[in-house]
Amino acid sequence: MSDNKYEIMREISKNEAEKVALEAANEKAKRDFAKELLEESPIMYDVPYAFTRKKPLKMRLQEKRNRITDRIKSVFGL
């Protein structure tokens, strides 16, 4: 009976060690992915260049106008 107990404890400790190793591998993969994103030309999804999408011109101008009016309101206390 005590042999079964020791075998069970051994299996539990082995499973915990595997779990820790898998978590470490997962964290390493996350760090590697973050490093790729921070590099100048990250390789993501088989695309060798990074690209950004701009907001539409109408939306950018509207946001700029709102920032200016908010600044004027804060200066004059309106």
C-alpha positions in Angstrom: 0.0 0.0 0.0 2.8 2.4 0.8 4.4 1.6 -2.5 1.3 2.8 -4.3 1.4 6.0 -2.3 5.0 6.7 -3.3 4.3 5.9 -7.0 1.3 8.3 -6.9 3.4 11.0 -5.3 6.2 10.4 -7.9 3.7 10.8 -10.7 2.3 14.0 -9.2 5.7 15.5 -8.9 6.5 14.4 -12.5 3.3 16.0 -13.8 4.1 19.2 -11.8 7.6 19.4 -13.4 6.0 18.9 -16.9 3.5 21.7 -16.1 6.3 24.1 -15.1 8.3 23.2 -18.2 5.2 23.8 -20.4 4.5 27.2 -18.7 8.1 28.2 -19.2 7.9 27.3 -22.9 4.7 29.3 -23.2 6.2 32.4 -21.6 9.3 32.1 -23.9 7.0 32.0 -27.0 5.2 35.1 -25.7 8.4 36.9 -25.2 9.7 35.9 -28.6 6.5 37.1 -30.2 6.7 40.4 -28.4 10.3 40.9 -29.5 9.3 40.3 -33.1 6.6 43.0 -32.7 9.1 45.5 -31.3 11.7 45.0 -34.0 11.9 47.4 -37.0 10.7 44.8 -39.5 8.8 42.1 -37.6 7.9 39.0 -39.4 4.3 38.3 -38.6 2.0 35.8 -40.4 4.5 35.2 -43.2 4.6 38.9 -44.1 8.1 40.3 -44.0 7.1 43.9 -43.4 5.1 45.9 -40.9 2.3 48.1 -42.0 0.0 50.5 -40.3 -3.5 51.6 -41.4 -4.3 55.3 -41.0 -7.7 56.5 -39.9 -9.7 58.1 -42.7 -8.9 61.7 -43.4 -12.4 62.9 -42.3 -12.0 61.2 -38.9 -8.5 62.6 -38.4 -9.5 66.1 -39.2 -12.6 65.8 -37.0 -10.4 64.6 -34.0 -8.0 67.5 -34.6 -10.8 70.0 -34.6 -12.2 68.5 -31.4 -8.7 68.8 -29.7 -8.4 72.4 -30.8 -11.9 73.3 -29.5 -11.3 71.4 -26.2 -8.0 73.4 -25.8 -9.8 76.7 -26.5 -12.6 75.8 -24.0 -10.0 74.9 -21.3 -8.1 78.2 -21.9 -11.1 80.5 -21.8 -13.1 78.5 -19.3 -16.1 77.9 -21.5 
